């Protein structure tokens, strides 16, 4: 689907979930309910809110946002769900701090705010005694941001989970199942990326030029209101997690393997300027804005166990959506662009198999168990799984399946790629956020049908 259809579908899904669902998940839960607060209830946050409201094992105690319209939409969802209204915090950009100070016995926080707020909100939550924090991507902006979050999680013995939902995509989990059963042999090379035409969303709020940047009118509520300026001021892989998260699981990154080195290249920046001129003319104020972000950013990563990974970031070009996955082993491979699998000795020589038969055969136990519960959740059901995994971990007091080291390693690709490009495509050493623990940690993600 194209971007406009995606945004419309997401909005409609959120709207549909504002009514009281026919099926309440984990109804009549007898244990102590998990107290959770939300920072950010915009359109993305409302996807998570809808899932939280469907559960009887969670008590939503507080929500916080600076946009009155988003708060009203969230309050309407809560009212229609029949759940008690949580305490509302708003008024300024730091109302979330007041929420943390005034909310007693708060065990978990979910963050769905613009990228630059993630680090301070994560660390602020940990310092307030919260033991489980779920955050939307990204983890931080600078490389130091990532170290700060990791060290704060270690200091407070807390769990920080990035809500990277593509790790739970049905075909991705089926392929992970195949990898772990040895169908592709030893994995040698992987590819992924974020190839998503965002030209329309970057300018869908009615923009005006100011001092070399981009500003949006006060009525704008989409991600363009904060996302576009990253394209003005930064040049790197700005959104690596959708591509890197799933392939990292295939080769056990941070659990017996790690990223060693990275180098990045960027094309010239042409797409956003051309889009402005094509739709507003050469005299449009935004035609004067200089965008740093290259139209296509390509990053290569070398891993400790010898594998290579190629990531591509492409949000300024006309194209259908694709994450461009490739999982290559000594005995075969999967490629999602052509929806094909080849397994040596089982496929016809030099001919692709349609992936469906393989993916159905190796459908992951999580999807077999929770597929019906995930129906209607955002991103084709994937959002259900990340929220479910986070909540179950917090309820049981166990580590989250995706932890702070995963979040840091995946998200840090952005500042590292910026650094590589700035230094003339120099190869950069990848930091070890685990401080050596990767050598002895066991794989935990999606090993069974529990959560």
Backbone torsions as a table, in degrees:
resi	resn	phi	psi	omega
1	UNK	NA	150.7	178.6
2	UNK	-81.6	174.4	-173.2
3	UNK	-61.5	-42.1	-179.0
4	UNK	-62.2	-43.4	178.8
5	UNK	-64.7	-37.5	-179.5
6	UNK	-63.2	-48.1	-179.9
7	UNK	-62.3	-42.5	-179.3
8	UNK	-64.8	-43.8	-179.3
9	UNK	-63.8	-42.6	178.7
10	UNK	-60.8	-43.9	-179.9
11	UNK	-64.4	-42.0	179.5
12	UNK	-65.5	-37.7	178.5
13	UNK	-63.5	-45.1	178.4
14	UNK	-60.7	-41.5	179.8
15	UNK	-65.0	-39.9	-179.1
16	UNK	-64.5	-32.7	-177.6
17	UNK	-81.8	-2.0	177.6
18	UNK	-75.9	-18.3	176.6
19	UNK	-81.5	157.2	-179.8
20	UNK	-62.3	119.2	-176.1
21	UNK	-67.8	149.9	178.1
22	UNK	-65.8	-35.3	-178.6
23	UNK	-116.3	119.6	175.5
24	UNK	-92.1	128.8	-179.3
25	UNK	-75.4	137.0	176.5
26	UNK	56.7	43.6	179.5
27	UNK	-62.4	149.6	177.8
28	UNK	59.5	33.8	178.6
29	UNK	-62.2	127.5	-172.7
30	UNK	-93.4	-16.0	-177.4
31	UNK	-80.5	-178.4	177.6
32	UNK	-70.4	129.7	-178.1
33	UNK	-72.6	143.7	178.7
34	UNK	-78.0	121.7	176.9
35	UNK	-82.8	126.0	-176.9
36	UNK	-134.6	143.0	175.0
37	UNK	-121.7	152.3	-178.5
38	UNK	-119.7	131.3	171.9
39	UNK	-106.2	105.6	-177.4
40	UNK	101.2	109.5	177.0
41	UNK	-126.2	40.9	170.8
42	UNK	-71.6	-164.0	-175.0
43	UNK	-60.3	-38.3	177.1
44	UNK	-69.4	-45.0	178.7
45	UNK	-61.1	-32.7	179.9
46	UNK	-68.5	-28.3	172.6
47	UNK	-60.3	-45.4	178.5
48	UNK	-68.9	-40.2	179.5
49	UNK	-58.0	-42.5	-179.5
50	UNK	-59.7	-39.8	179.3
51	UNK	-70.3	-39.1	178.5
52	UNK	-63.4	-40.6	-178.5
53	UNK	-67.9	-19.7	178.9
54	UNK	-80.9	-9.6	-173.5
55	UNK	-101.6	139.1	176.5
56	UNK	-94.1	0.3	-179.3
57	UNK	-101.0	9.8	-176.6
58	UNK	-128.4	140.2	173.0
59	UNK	-116.3	111.7	177.0
60	UNK	-79.5	113.0	-171.9
61	UNK	-102.9	-21.1	-178.4
62	UNK	-160.7	147.7	172.2
63	UNK	-134.7	153.4	-176.5
64	UNK	-142.1	135.3	175.1
65	UNK	-163.4	156.5	179.7
66	UNK	-97.4	-10.6	-176.9
67	UNK	-96.8	113.4	-179.3
68	UNK	-56.6	-39.3	-177.9
69	UNK	-63.7	-41.8	179.8
70	UNK	-66.5	-39.0	177.7
71	UNK	-63.7	-40.7	178.9
72	UNK	-64.6	-40.5	177.1
73	UNK	-63.1	-43.0	179.2
74	UNK	-64.4	-42.6	179.1
75	UNK	-62.8	-36.7	177.6
76	UNK	-64.9	-40.1	177.2
77	UNK	-61.5	-43.5	-178.3
78	UNK	-65.5	-43.7	179.3
79	UNK	-59.7	-47.1	-179.1
80	UNK	-66.7	-24.3	179.4
81	UNK	-75.5	-19.3	-176.8
82	UNK	84.3	3.1	179.5
83	UNK	-85.0	155.9	178.7
84	UNK	-61.9	146.5	179.0
85	UNK	-75.0	125.5	177.3
86	UNK	-73.8	170.1	176.0
87	UNK	-72.5	138.5	-175.4
88	UNK	-104.6	132.0	176.9
89	UNK	-122.9	129.6	-178.3
90	UNK	-161.5	-171.9	174.5
91	UNK	111.7	-36.8	177.2
92	UNK	-156.8	173.5	-174.7
93	UNK	-68.0	-11.3	-177.8
94	UNK	-116.2	20.9	176.4
95	UNK	-62.1	-26.0	179.2
96	UNK	-62.1	-30.2	177.8
97	UNK	-67.1	-40.4	176.9
98	UNK	-63.8	-38.6	178.2
99	UNK	-60.5	-43.7	179.2
100	UNK	-65.4	-39.2	-178.4
101	UNK	-68.1	-34.4	-171.6
102	UNK	-98.3	-8.6	-177.3
103	UNK	-96.9	112.4	-175.9
104	UNK	-82.7	148.1	174.4
105	UNK	54.7	37.8	-179.9
106	UNK	-82.3	119.5	-176.2
107	UNK	-98.9	-26.5	-174.0
108	UNK	-142.7	147.5	178.8
109	UNK	-134.4	140.0	175.1
110	UNK	-117.5	128.0	-174.9
111	UNK	-112.7	122.9	177.4
112	UNK	-137.5	68.1	-176.6
113	UNK	-125.0	173.2	175.6
114	UNK	-56.4	154.9	-170.7
115	UNK	-52.4	-43.6	-172.1
116	UNK	-67.2	-14.0	178.9
117	UNK	-91.1	-10.5	-173.1
118	UNK	-63.5	-50.5	-178.1
119	UNK	-58.1	-54.2	-178.6
120	UNK	-62.0	-34.6	-179.5
121	UNK	-72.3	-37.4	177.2
122	UNK	-63.4	-53.3	-177.0
123	UNK	-65.5	-38.8	176.7
124	UNK	-60.3	-39.2	178.4
125	UNK	-66.2	-43.7	180.0
126	UNK	-63.5	-41.9	179.7
127	UNK	-67.2	-23.8	177.7
128	UNK	-83.8	-1.1	176.9
129	UNK	100.2	2.4	177.5
130	UNK	-70.4	131.7	-175.9
131	UNK	-99.0	-15.5	-179.9
132	UNK	-133.0	118.1	179.7
133	UNK	-123.9	126.6	173.8
134	UNK	-109.6	132.0	-178.9
135	UNK	-131.8	141.9	170.0
136	UNK	-67.0	159.0	175.0
137	UNK	-67.7	143.6	8.2
138	UNK	-98.9	172.1	-179.7
139	UNK	-78.4	-34.3	179.9
140	UNK	-165.8	-174.5	-179.9
141	UNK	-102.6	-55.1	-179.1
142	UNK	-91.9	165.1	175.7
143	UNK	-62.9	-38.0	178.4
144	UNK	-63.0	-33.5	175.2
145	UNK	-53.9	-43.6	-176.3
146	UNK	-67.5	-42.7	175.7
147	UNK	-62.5	-40.0	-178.8
148	UNK	-61.7	-42.2	-179.8
149	UNK	-68.3	-44.1	179.0
150	UNK	-59.0	-47.7	-177.6
151	UNK	-67.0	-33.5	176.9
152	UNK	-68.1	-41.2	178.5
153	UNK	-63.2	-40.8	178.3
154	UNK	-67.4	-42.5	-179.2
155	UNK	-60.7	-40.9	-175.4
156	UNK	-96.7	5.4	179.7
157	UNK	50.2	51.5	-174.4
158	UNK	-122.2	164.3	179.8
159	UNK	-104.4	129.8	174.7
160	UNK	-122.5	115.2	-176.1
161	UNK	-115.9	125.5	173.8
162	UNK	-81.5	134.0	-177.8
163	UNK	-83.3	64.1	-178.6
164	UNK	-87.1	92.3	-168.9
165	UNK	-74.0	-21.8	-177.6
166	UNK	-65.4	-22.8	174.6
167	UNK	-58.7	-22.4	-178.2
168	UNK	-103.7	8.4	177.9
169	UNK	-60.9	142.6	-169.7
170	UNK	-61.4	-46.1	179.7
171	UNK	-68.2	-34.6	178.9
172	UNK	-62.9	-44.0	178.8
173	UNK	-68.8	-34.4	176.1
174	UNK	-64.1	-42.1	178.3
175	UNK	-66.0	-40.1	174.9
176	UNK	-59.0	-40.4	176.3
177	UNK	-59.9	-42.5	178.3
178	UNK	-65.3	-42.2	179.5
179	UNK	-59.7	-45.5	-176.3
180	UNK	-72.7	-18.4	174.2
181	UNK	-94.0	4.7	172.3
182	UNK	81.4	14.2	-176.2
183	UNK	-62.0	-34.2	-176.8
184	UNK	-98.1	5.9	-177.1
185	UNK	73.6	-148.9	177.2
186	UNK	-79.2	128.4	-178.3
187	UNK	-75.7	131.3	-176.7
188	UNK	-117.9	-30.4	-173.4
189	UNK	-151.4	143.4	-179.7
190	UNK	-140.4	153.2	176.8
191	UNK	-138.6	152.3	175.8
192	UNK	-168.0	-177.2	178.9
193	UNK	171.0	-172.9	174.6
194	UNK	-130.2	95.4	-175.6
195	UNK	-115.1	93.6	-165.2
196	UNK	-147.1	115.6	-178.8
197	UNK	-68.5	102.2	-178.1
198	UNK	-108.0	15.4	-177.1
199	UNK	-59.0	-42.7	-179.0
200	UNK	-66.9	-44.3	-176.8
201	UNK	-68.2	-27.3	179.7
202	UNK	-72.4	-12.2	-179.4
203	UNK	-134.8	30.1	-172.9
204	UNK	-97.0	14.5	179.2
205	UNK	-114.9	8.0	-177.8
206	UNK	76.6	83.5	-171.1
207	UNK	-96.5	160.6	174.1
208	UNK	-139.1	155.6	-175.8
209	UNK	-86.4	146.1	170.9
210	UNK	-155.4	120.7	171.6
211	UNK	48.9	37.9	178.1
212	UNK	84.9	3.4	178.9
213	UNK	-117.9	-166.0	179.4
214	UNK	-129.3	135.3	-180.0
215	UNK	-128.5	148.8	-175.7
216	UNK	-117.6	151.3	-179.4
217	UNK	-68.3	163.5	-173.4
218	UNK	-68.7	-14.6	-178.8
219	UNK	-90.5	-0.4	-177.9
220	UNK	-78.4	134.6	-178.2
221	UNK	-130.0	-0.2	-177.9
222	UNK	-82.3	175.7	179.3
223	UNK	-64.3	-17.3	177.4
224	UNK	-59.5	-27.9	-176.4
225	UNK	-59.9	-28.3	179.4
226	UNK	-121.1	-23.6	-170.5
227	UNK	-77.3	-34.9	-170.5
228	UNK	-63.4	-37.3	-178.4
229	UNK	-63.5	-22.7	173.3
230	UNK	-64.0	-34.0	178.1
231	UNK	-73.2	-23.6	178.1
232	UNK	-76.0	-42.4	-168.1
233	UNK	-105.7	-9.8	-172.7
234	UNK	-127.2	149.1	176.6
235	UNK	-134.4	103.7	-179.0
236	UNK	177.9	-174.6	175.3
237	UNK	-79.0	96.5	-172.0
238	UNK	-79.3	-9.6	-175.7
239	UNK	-148.9	68.5	-173.4
240	UNK	-83.6	-15.7	-165.1
241	UNK	-67.6	-35.9	179.8
242	UNK	-61.9	-34.5	-179.6
243	UNK	-83.9	-41.3	-172.9
244	UNK	-81.4	-33.7	-176.0
245	UNK	-54.8	-55.4	-178.6
246	UNK	-62.5	-41.1	-177.6
247	UNK	-74.0	-28.7	176.1
248	UNK	-61.8	-35.4	178.1
249	UNK	-65.5	-33.5	-177.6
250	UNK	-66.6	-24.4	-178.0
251	UNK	-121.8	19.0	170.1
252	UNK	56.6	47.3	176.4
253	UNK	-63.0	136.8	-176.2
254	UNK	72.6	2.3	179.9
255	UNK	-140.8	71.3	-176.0
256	UNK	98.6	-0.7	-179.9
257	UNK	-157.7	159.9	175.8
258	UNK	-157.2	164.4	173.4
259	UNK	-75.9	134.0	-179.0
260	UNK	-103.6	-50.4	-174.5
261	UNK	-141.3	158.0	-177.6
262	UNK	-145.3	141.3	169.3
263	UNK	-140.3	145.8	-175.0
264	UNK	-134.6	147.8	176.2
265	UNK	-131.4	146.1	178.3
266	UNK	-128.1	138.9	172.7
267	UNK	-73.7	176.6	171.8
268	UNK	-64.3	158.8	178.5
269	UNK	-96.6	111.1	-176.5
270	UNK	-132.6	-34.2	-167.7
271	UNK	-62.2	-45.4	-176.1
272	UNK	-69.7	-41.1	177.5
273	UNK	-62.0	-45.2	179.6
274	UNK	-61.4	-39.9	179.5
275	UNK	-61.8	-42.5	178.9
276	UNK	-62.6	-47.6	-178.7
277	UNK	-64.6	-42.6	-179.2
278	UNK	-63.2	-32.8	-175.1
279	UNK	-103.6	-19.1	-177.9
280	UNK	-128.0	-7.2	179.8
281	UNK	90.5	162.0	-176.8
282	UNK	-66.3	-21.5	-178.7
283	UNK	-93.5	2.1	177.0
284	UNK	-60.7	137.4	-178.3
285	UNK	-51.7	-37.3	-177.6
286	UNK	-74.3	-10.2	175.6
287	UNK	-66.4	-16.1	178.8
288	UNK	-87.5	-12.6	-178.2
289	UNK	-71.7	133.1	177.0
290	UNK	-98.8	120.6	-179.7
291	UNK	-97.0	128.7	179.8
292	UNK	-81.6	-31.4	-172.3
293	UNK	-64.5	120.9	174.5
294	UNK	-64.0	147.3	-176.9
295	UNK	-60.7	-40.3	177.5
296	UNK	-130.5	123.1	177.7
297	UNK	-111.2	124.5	-178.4
298	UNK	-114.1	126.6	-177.8
299	UNK	-122.3	133.6	176.7
300	UNK	-114.5	134.3	-178.7
301	UNK	-123.8	135.1	172.1
302	UNK	-102.8	135.9	-177.1
303	UNK	-108.1	159.3	-175.6
304	UNK	-61.3	-33.8	-178.5
305	UNK	-89.9	8.3	172.6
306	UNK	103.5	-11.7	-178.9
307	UNK	-70.7	154.7	171.0
308	UNK	-117.0	151.7	179.6
309	UNK	-133.4	136.1	172.3
310	UNK	-116.3	127.4	175.8
311	UNK	-116.3	144.3	174.6
312	UNK	-131.5	133.4	177.0
313	UNK	-112.7	121.7	-175.1
314	UNK	-147.2	95.5	-179.4
315	UNK	-120.1	4.0	-175.8
316	UNK	-113.5	7.2	-173.8
317	UNK	-115.1	151.8	173.9
318	UNK	-72.3	119.2	-177.5
319	UNK	-170.4	154.2	169.1
320	UNK	-70.8	157.8	179.5
321	UNK	-67.1	137.3	174.7
322	UNK	-163.3	140.5	172.7
323	UNK	-94.9	-5.8	169.8
324	UNK	61.0	39.1	-176.6
325	UNK	-71.4	141.0	168.5
326	UNK	-142.8	127.1	174.9
327	UNK	-120.4	108.4	-172.5
328	UNK	-112.1	128.9	175.5
329	UNK	-128.1	-179.9	-179.0
330	UNK	-69.6	-16.1	-178.5
331	UNK	-116.6	4.8	179.4
332	UNK	155.9	-173.1	-176.5
333	UNK	-159.1	164.5	172.0
334	UNK	-124.1	136.3	172.5
335	UNK	-131.1	126.0	-175.6
336	UNK	-83.6	-21.1	-178.0
337	UNK	-63.0	-43.2	177.5
338	UNK	-101.4	10.6	175.1
339	UNK	51.9	50.6	-172.1
340	UNK	-134.8	154.4	177.1
341	UNK	-135.2	143.9	173.3
342	UNK	-134.8	125.7	178.2
343	UNK	-124.5	117.4	-176.7
344	UNK	-62.3	133.1	-179.1
345	UNK	88.3	-13.3	179.1
346	UNK	-120.3	-33.1	174.0
347	UNK	-88.0	159.3	174.3
348	UNK	-65.4	139.1	-176.8
349	UNK	-53.1	130.2	174.5
350	UNK	61.4	25.0	178.4
351	UNK	-132.0	136.7	177.9
352	UNK	-73.7	145.8	165.4
353	UNK	-96.1	142.3	169.2
354	UNK	-62.8	133.0	-172.0
355	UNK	-66.9	-23.3	-169.6
356	UNK	-56.1	-45.9	-177.5
357	UNK	-62.0	-41.3	178.1
358	UNK	-66.9	-44.6	-177.4
359	UNK	-66.2	-37.0	176.4
360	UNK	-65.5	-41.8	-177.9
361	UNK	-65.0	-37.5	-176.2
362	UNK	-107.2	25.0	176.8
363	UNK	-50.8	132.6	-173.1
364	UNK	-71.3	145.1	179.2
365	UNK	-54.6	-32.2	178.9
366	UNK	-61.8	-42.2	-180.0
367	UNK	-72.5	-33.4	176.9
368	UNK	-64.5	-36.0	-176.8
369	UNK	-82.0	-41.8	-170.7
370	UNK	-113.4	6.4	-176.8
371	UNK	-54.7	-42.7	179.8
372	UNK	-67.9	-38.0	179.0
373	UNK	-66.0	-28.7	-177.7
374	UNK	-81.2	-9.9	-178.5
375	UNK	-58.1	128.3	178.6
376	UNK	91.2	-13.9	177.8
377	UNK	-71.3	158.7	-176.5
378	UNK	-63.1	157.7	179.0
379	UNK	55.3	47.8	175.4
380	UNK	66.3	25.5	179.3
381	UNK	99.1	-13.6	-175.8
382	UNK	-63.0	-34.4	-177.9
383	UNK	-60.8	-32.5	178.3
384	UNK	-57.2	-45.4	-172.1
385	UNK	-67.3	-40.5	-179.0
386	UNK	-68.2	-42.2	178.9
387	UNK	-66.0	-42.3	179.4
388	UNK	-61.0	-45.6	-179.5
389	UNK	-62.0	-42.2	179.9
390	UNK	-64.9	-47.3	-177.3
391	UNK	-65.4	-43.8	-179.8
392	UNK	-63.7	-39.3	177.5
393	UNK	-62.4	-45.1	-179.1
394	UNK	-65.6	-40.8	178.7
395	UNK	-61.1	-41.2	-173.9
396	UNK	-90.5	-9.5	-179.0
397	UNK	70.7	32.6	-178.2
398	UNK	-112.1	161.5	176.8
399	UNK	-61.3	146.3	176.0
400	UNK	-73.8	147.6	-177.4
401	UNK	-65.6	-28.2	170.7
402	UNK	-113.0	120.0	-170.8
403	UNK	-114.0	-172.5	-174.4
404	UNK	-64.7	-30.6	178.9
405	UNK	-69.5	-37.8	174.7
406	UNK	-63.5	-48.5	-178.1
407	UNK	-58.1	-43.2	-178.1
408	UNK	-68.1	-45.3	-177.4
409	UNK	-63.8	-41.7	-177.9
410	UNK	-72.4	-46.1	-174.7
411	UNK	-72.5	-30.4	-178.1
412	UNK	-67.2	-13.3	176.2
413	UNK	-57.2	-32.0	-179.5
414	UNK	-63.0	-60.5	-179.8
415	UNK	-64.1	-31.7	177.9
416	UNK	-66.9	-40.3	178.1
417	UNK	-66.9	-37.8	175.6
418	UNK	-60.7	-42.4	-179.7
419	UNK	-65.4	-44.2	179.9
420	UNK	-59.6	-47.3	-179.8
421	UNK	-64.0	-42.6	-179.8
422	UNK	-61.6	-32.0	-178.5
423	UNK	-92.2	19.5	178.2
424	UNK	77.3	37.8	177.1
425	UNK	70.3	28.8	179.3
426	UNK	-66.1	145.9	175.1
427	UNK	-77.1	128.2	-174.7
428	UNK	-110.2	135.6	172.8
429	UNK	-67.9	135.1	-179.6
430	UNK	-88.0	127.6	-179.8
431	UNK	-67.3	148.7	175.5
432	UNK	-98.0	96.5	-177.7
433	UNK	-68.5	-18.3	179.3
434	UNK	-84.0	-8.1	-177.8
435	UNK	53.8	44.3	175.4
436	UNK	94.0	-12.1	-177.1
437	UNK	-68.2	-18.2	-178.6
438	UNK	-58.0	-27.2	-175.3
439	UNK	-68.7	-24.1	-174.5
440	UNK	-122.1	6.7	179.3
441	UNK	-86.4	143.3	179.7
442	UNK	-94.6	148.3	175.2
443	UNK	-63.7	136.9	-179.0
444	UNK	-128.9	-18.9	-171.5
445	UNK	-72.2	126.9	171.5
446	UNK	52.0	46.5	178.4
447	UNK	-88.7	-14.3	-179.1
448	UNK	-150.9	-168.0	-177.1
449	UNK	-103.1	19.2	-177.2
450	UNK	-75.0	-69.1	175.9
451	UNK	-164.6	NA	NA
